[in-house]
Amino acid sequence: MAGLLKAYLEQPDTHKQALDDYSRYLSWLSPEQKTADSTPLDDQYHYWNKLSGHSKGLLQYVSKDRTKPLSKPINWSVALDSLRSGHNTGAIIRSAEAFGFNNVIIPDSISPSLQNKSLQSAAMGTENWITTTYTSSLYELLLQEREKHQTFILGLELTENAEPFLLNNPVEIPDKGILVVGNEERGISSEILSLCQKTVSIPLYGRKFSLNVASAFAVAAFFIRQRIDKMVE
């Protein structure tokens, strides 16, 4: 079954009837050959797609994504300071596209490429819909953006002076900027943090002191988008 699915997914012009054909493939199998007789179709799909080794699979072809975004991207980018996880990088790309950011800046010597399977799986095709800029020096790129293009550099980091994103605390957000997120373990490096003109944090109310970097970015991206939208109302 995995071989059939892999061969099928590699055909360029068959995606419109992908779900129907996949259901038909499943009907050929006995209950013992499936993951479980009562397992829903989508769970069976994930099982066989994993065995096929195909990074994206059928979901990108049968999803209900919009044919175009609801609005133009805002003039904000996100910069990834030394992220190593393909999953986190892909998840951030997906959230950046969803909230209308215009660019994802990625260090090419540390972070995974767009061909990384884990990145592609988490990004769910959005890596093809948003600009990604790979750079050999994140520091030099941010320094140039700040000094030559007057781009506001905002760090998402738990620092002593970090302003919390709260509904009753309207953090001042300019209409153009770059949000920097840090490494999964160490956060934003001191070198990159020195370029940040402000740092912001996300209040947490449980026992855990921090969020996964991709989750934290999604929250911050939502707040930034809300602030920008209110500025143009």
C-alpha positions as CSV (number, residue, x, y, z in Angstrom):
1,M,0.0,0.0,0.0
2,A,2.8,2.4,0.8
3,G,4.4,1.7,-2.5
4,L,1.1,2.4,-4.3
5,L,0.6,5.6,-2.5
6,K,4.1,6.8,-3.2
7,A,3.9,6.0,-6.9
8,Y,0.5,7.7,-7.1
9,L,1.6,10.9,-5.4
10,E,4.5,11.2,-7.8
11,Q,2.2,11.5,-10.8
12,P,1.8,15.2,-11.8
13,D,-1.7,15.4,-13.1
14,T,-3.9,13.1,-10.9
15,H,-4.5,15.3,-7.8
16,K,-8.1,16.2,-8.5
17,Q,-9.4,12.7,-8.0
18,A,-6.8,11.9,-5.3
19,L,-9.2,11.3,-2.4
20,D,-11.6,9.1,-4.4
21,D,-8.7,7.0,-5.7
22,Y,-7.2,6.7,-2.3
23,S,-10.5,5.5,-0.9
24,R,-10.7,3.0,-3.7
25,Y,-7.1,1.7,-2.8
26,L,-8.2,1.2,0.8
27,S,-11.2,-0.8,-0.3
28,W,-8.8,-3.3,-1.9
29,L,-7.3,-4.1,1.5
30,S,-8.6,-6.6,4.1
31,P,-9.1,-5.3,7.6
32,E,-5.9,-7.1,8.7
33,Q,-4.0,-5.1,6.1
34,K,-5.3,-1.8,7.3
35,T,-4.1,-0.1,10.4
36,A,-7.4,-1.0,12.0
37,D,-10.8,-1.9,10.6
38,S,-12.6,1.0,12.5
39,T,-9.8,3.6,11.9
40,P,-11.1,6.7,10.2
41,L,-10.0,7.3,6.7
42,D,-7.8,10.3,7.6
43,D,-5.9,8.3,10.2
44,Q,-5.4,5.4,7.8
45,Y,-4.1,8.0,5.3
46,H,-1.5,9.3,7.7
47,Y,-0.3,5.8,8.5
48,W,0.2,4.8,4.8
49,N,1.6,8.2,3.8
50,K,4.2,7.9,6.5
51,L,5.3,4.5,5.2
52,S,5.4,5.9,1.6
53,G,8.1,8.4,2.6
54,H,6.3,11.2,0.8
55,S,6.7,14.5,2.7
56,K,3.5,16.2,1.8
57,G,1.0,13.7,0.6
58,L,-2.6,14.1,-0.4
59,L,-3.7,16.7,2.2
60,Q,-2.2,19.6,0.2
61,Y,-4.4,18.6,-2.8
62,V,-7.7,18.1,-1.0
63,S,-7.4,20.9,1.6
64,K,-9.8,23.8,1.6
65,D,-7.2,26.6,1.5
66,R,-8.2,29.9,-0.1
67,T,-7.2,30.5,-3.7
68,K,-5.9,34.0,-2.6
69,P,-5.3,35.7,0.7
70,L,-8.0,37.8,2.3
71,S,-5.8,40.9,2.4
72,K,-2.4,42.1,1.3
73,P,0.6,41.1,3.5
74,I,1.7,43.6,6.2
75,N,5.1,45.1,6.1
76,W,6.5,42.8,8.7
77,S,8.9,39.9,8.5
78,V,10.1,37.3,11.0
79,A,13.7,36.4,11.5
80,L,14.8,33.1,12.9
81,D,17.9,33.3,15.1
82,S,19.6,29.9,15.0
83,L,16.5,27.7,14.8
84,R,17.5,24.1,14.1
85,S,14.2,22.2,14.0
86,G,12.6,21.6,10.6
87,H,9.2,21.3,12.3
88,N,9.5,24.6,14.2
89,T,10.8,26.4,11.1
90,G,8.0,25.0,8.9
91,A,5.4,25.8,11.6
92,I,6.6,29.4,11.8
93,I,6.5,29.7,8.0
94,R,2.9,28.5,8.1
95,S,1.9,31.0,10.8
96,A,3.7,33.8,9.1
97,E,1.7,33.2,5.9
98,A,-1.5,32.9,7.8
99,F,-1.1,36.2,9.6
100,G,0.0,38.0,6.5
101,F,3.7,38.5,7.2
102,N,5.7,39.3,4.0
103,N,9.0,37.4,4.6
104,V,10.7,34.8,6.7
105,I,14.4,35.4,7.2
106,I,16.4,32.2,7.8
107,P,20.2,31.8,8.5
108,D,21.4,29.4,5.8
109,S,24.2,27.8,7.8
110,I,22.1,26.7,10.8
111,S,18.4,26.3,10.0
112,P,17.0,23.7,7.6
113,S,16.4,24.3,3.9
114,L,13.0,24.4,2.2
115,Q,13.7,20.9,1.0
116,N,13.7,19.6,4.5
117,K,10.9,17.0,4.9
118,S,10.0,18.0,8.4
119,L,9.8,21.6,7.4
120,Q,7.6,20.8,4.4
121,S,5.3,18.7,6.5
122,A,4.8,21.5,9.1
123,A,4.5,24.3,6.5
124,M,1.8,22.4,4.6
125,G,2.7,24.1,1.3
126,T,2.9,27.6,2.6
127,E,6.6,27.7,1.9
128,N,5.5,28.3,-1.7
129,W,3.2,31.2,-0.8
130,I,5.5,33.4,1.2
131,T,8.9,34.9,0.5
132,T,11.8,33.2,2.4
133,T,15.2,34.9,2.5
134,Y,18.2,32.8,3.5
135,T,21.2,34.8,4.7
136,S,24.8,34.0,5.6
137,S,24.7,36.7,8.4
138,L,21.5,37.4,10.2
139,Y,23.4,40.1,12.2
140,E,24.5,42.0,9.1
141,L,21.1,41.7,7.5
142,L,19.3,43.1,10.5
143,L,21.9,45.8,11.0
144,Q,21.4,47.0,7.4
145,E,17.6,46.9,7.7
146,R,17.8,48.9,10.9
147,E,20.4,51.5,9.9
148,K,19.7,51.9,6.1
149,H,16.0,51.2,5.8
150,Q,14.8,52.3,9.3
151,T,13.2,49.0,9.9
152,F,12.1,48.5,13.5
153,I,13.7,45.4,15.1
154,L,11.5,43.7,17.7
155,G,12.7,40.8,19.8
156,L,10.3,38.1,21.2
157,E,12.3,37.4,24.4
158,L,11.9,37.2,28.1
159,T,14.1,40.1,29.1
160,E,14.0,42.4,32.1
161,N,12.4,45.2,30.1
162,A,10.2,43.1,27.8
163,E,6.7,44.5,27.3
164,P,3.9,41.9,27.7
165,F,1.4,41.4,24.9
166,L,-1.9,42.1,26.8
167,L,-5.3,43.3,25.6
168,N,-5.1,46.2,28.1
169,N,-1.5,47.0,27.3
170,P,-1.3,48.2,23.7
171,V,2.3,47.6,22.9
172,E,3.3,50.3,20.3
173,I,3.9,48.6,17.0
174,P,5.2,50.5,13.9
175,D,3.8,49.7,10.5
176,K,7.1,48.2,9.3
177,G,9.3,45.8,11.2
178,I,11.1,42.5,11.8
179,L,10.1,40.2,14.7
180,V,13.1,38.1,15.8
181,V,12.6,34.7,17.5
182,G,15.4,32.8,19.1
183,N,16.9,29.3,19.3
184,E,14.7,26.6,20.8
185,E,16.9,26.3,23.9
186,R,19.0,29.5,24.2
187,G,16.6,32.1,22.8
188,I,17.8,35.1,21.0
189,S,21.6,35.5,21.0
190,S,23.1,38.5,22.8
191,E,24.6,39.7,19.5
192,I,21.2,39.8,17.8
193,L,19.4,41.0,20.9
194,S,21.7,44.1,20.8
195,L,20.0,45.1,17.6
196,C,16.5,44.8,18.9
197,Q,14.9,48.2,19.7
198,K,12.3,46.6,21.9
199,T,11.5,43.2,23.4
200,V,8.1,41.8,24.0
201,S,6.9,38.7,25.9
202,I,3.8,36.6,26.2
203,P,2.3,36.3,29.7
204,L,1.9,32.7,30.9
205,Y,-0.4,31.5,33.6
206,G,0.5,27.9,34.2
207,R,3.5,26.2,35.7
208,K,5.5,26.2,32.5
209,F,7.7,29.3,32.1
210,S,8.0,29.2,28.3
211,L,6.3,28.3,25.1
212,N,7.6,26.4,22.1
213,V,9.1,28.9,19.7
214,A,6.6,28.3,16.9
215,S,3.7,28.6,19.3
216,A,5.1,31.8,20.8
217,F,5.6,33.3,17.3
218,A,1.9,32.5,16.4
219,V,0.7,34.4,19.4
220,A,3.0,37.4,18.8
221,A,2.1,37.4,15.0
222,F,-1.6,37.6,15.9
223,F,-1.0,40.6,18.2
224,I,1.1,42.4,15.6
225,R,-1.5,41.8,12.9
226,Q,-4.2,43.1,15.2
227,R,-2.2,46.3,16.0
228,I,-1.5,46.9,12.3
229,D,-5.1,46.4,11.3
230,K,-6.3,48.9,13.9
231,M,-3.8,51.5,12.6
232,V,-5.3,51.4,9.1
233,E,-8.9,51.4,10.2
